[in-house]
Amino acid sequence: KIMASEAPERCAKLEASQRALKFLKEAQTTLPPEDCEDFLGALTDYNHRLVSCKYVKDLALKVLFLHPGLAEDFAQFLPVAERESYRQHLQQEIDSSHTNKRKREGGDQAAGARCSGVQLYQLQLKRSLHASNLQNTWKEVCSRVERMVENIHADPNWIPSINFEDIAAGTVPAHLVDQLKITGCCKVRNTVPKETATGWN
């Protein structure tokens, strides 16, 4: 039985879930497959606290700024305190893209024009890695690795085990695929008969 005082909160959660599902469906139908896979993977990492809010926000700015509706809807995934600064940076990114487009029309930048949103983000990320930023970047990487090690110690099954037959047949269960996107590695089981493996030793 739902108390009257709980009804508004439950309605708000339901509406938030519906908005999130709508956003994900639009992202899958709007973004290029490569951009969509990388971006939704980053959202999953953010949900599991494997990457920082700044990382996923910066990636969203680079991938979504060509799609204003999606870019605006993405703000719902950010903490309330981060939304206004995100919208300001989004507008700056849109303004910058218009300026760059005019420059490309007058110069030889066809290769850059063919880059996907993720490729442009990666290029700008490399340019931003000055010596002053390397230390902070290294600390963030180390912190992420430490969290992964903690997860492995807490749950031996955190790194998924996948049967070779399922990989060859393309029938790996969806939940294992999702876990693999988080861990970045897996244990492949039943690759060769036990007797063969023993003989190799």
Solvent accessible surface area in square Angstrom, and as a share of the most:
residue,aa,sasa,rsa
1,K,234,0.99
2,I,96,0.49
3,M,115,0.51
4,A,92,0.71
5,S,97,0.62
6,E,68,0.30
7,A,40,0.31
8,P,90,0.57
9,E,101,0.45
10,R,129,0.47
11,C,73,0.44
12,A,56,0.44
13,K,127,0.54
14,L,105,0.52
15,E,94,0.42
16,A,41,0.32
17,S,59,0.38
18,Q,102,0.46
19,R,121,0.44
20,A,24,0.18
21,L,105,0.52
22,K,118,0.50
23,F,2,0.01
24,L,58,0.29
25,K,132,0.56
26,E,56,0.25
27,A,0,0.00
28,Q,112,0.50
29,T,118,0.69
30,T,63,0.36
31,L,10,0.05
32,P,61,0.38
33,P,118,0.74
34,E,89,0.40
35,D,3,0.02
36,C,12,0.07
37,E,115,0.51
38,D,60,0.31
39,F,0,0.00
40,L,34,0.17
41,G,22,0.21
42,A,7,0.05
43,L,19,0.09
44,T,47,0.27
45,D,17,0.09
46,Y,46,0.18
47,N,118,0.61
48,H,92,0.41
49,R,194,0.71
50,L,5,0.02
51,V,14,0.08
52,S,43,0.28
53,C,29,0.17
54,K,136,0.58
55,Y,80,0.31
56,V,0,0.00
57,K,17,0.07
58,D,39,0.20
59,L,7,0.03
60,A,0,0.00
61,L,12,0.06
62,K,36,0.15
63,V,5,0.03
64,L,0,0.00
65,F,23,0.10
66,L,112,0.56
67,H,50,0.22
68,P,83,0.52
69,G,49,0.47
70,L,9,0.04
71,A,0,0.00
72,E,74,0.33
73,D,53,0.27
74,F,0,0.00
75,A,1,0.01
76,Q,49,0.22
77,F,56,0.23
78,L,4,0.02
79,P,63,0.40
80,V,116,0.66
81,A,96,0.75
82,E,58,0.26
83,R,72,0.26
84,E,102,0.46
85,S,39,0.25
86,Y,0,0.00
87,R,91,0.33
88,Q,98,0.44
89,H,79,0.35
90,L,13,0.06
91,Q,97,0.43
92,Q,113,0.50
93,E,31,0.14
94,I,29,0.15
95,D,71,0.37
96,S,50,0.32
97,S,20,0.13
98,H,97,0.43
99,T,53,0.31
100,N,63,0.32
101,K,108,0.46
102,R,151,0.55
103,K,126,0.54
104,R,82,0.30
105,E,128,0.58
106,G,74,0.71
107,G,42,0.41
108,D,138,0.72
109,Q,94,0.42
110,A,57,0.44
111,A,67,0.52
112,G,30,0.29
113,A,61,0.47
114,R,183,0.67
115,C,45,0.27
116,S,24,0.15
117,G,10,0.10
118,V,4,0.02
119,Q,80,0.35
120,L,50,0.25
121,Y,16,0.06
122,Q,86,0.38
123,L,75,0.37
124,Q,73,0.32
125,L,77,0.38
126,K,145,0.62
127,R,159,0.58
128,S,47,0.30
129,L,70,0.35
130,H,118,0.53
131,A,88,0.68
132,S,92,0.59
133,N,60,0.31
134,L,91,0.45
135,Q,120,0.53
136,N,100,0.51
137,T,56,0.33
138,W,169,0.59
139,K,116,0.49
140,E,77,0.34
141,V,73,0.42
142,C,44,0.27
143,S,42,0.27
144,R,73,0.27
145,V,78,0.45
146,E,106,0.47
147,R,80,0.29
148,M,36,0.16
149,V,65,0.37
150,E,112,0.50
151,N,49,0.25
152,I,66,0.34
153,H,148,0.66
154,A,88,0.68
155,D,61,0.32
156,P,103,0.65
157,N,118,0.61
158,W,38,0.13
159,I,33,0.17
160,P,4,0.03
161,S,48,0.31
162,I,4,0.02
163,N,65,0.33
164,F,95,0.39
165,E,130,0.58
166,D,40,0.21
167,I,75,0.38
168,A,77,0.59
169,A,70,0.55
170,G,66,0.63
171,T,81,0.47
172,V,34,0.19
173,P,52,0.33
174,A,78,0.60
175,H,126,0.56
176,L,34,0.17
177,V,56,0.32
178,D,78,0.40
179,Q,43,0.19
180,L,58,0.29
181,K,117,0.50
182,I,13,0.07
183,T,12,0.07
184,G,65,0.62
185,C,63,0.38
186,C,41,0.25
187,K,69,0.29
188,V,67,0.38
189,R,117,0.43
190,N,110,0.56
191,T,72,0.42
192,V,60,0.34
193,P,86,0.54
194,K,165,0.70
195,E,134,0.60
196,T,54,0.32
197,A,36,0.28
198,T,84,0.49
199,G,65,0.63
200,W,181,0.63
201,N,166,0.85
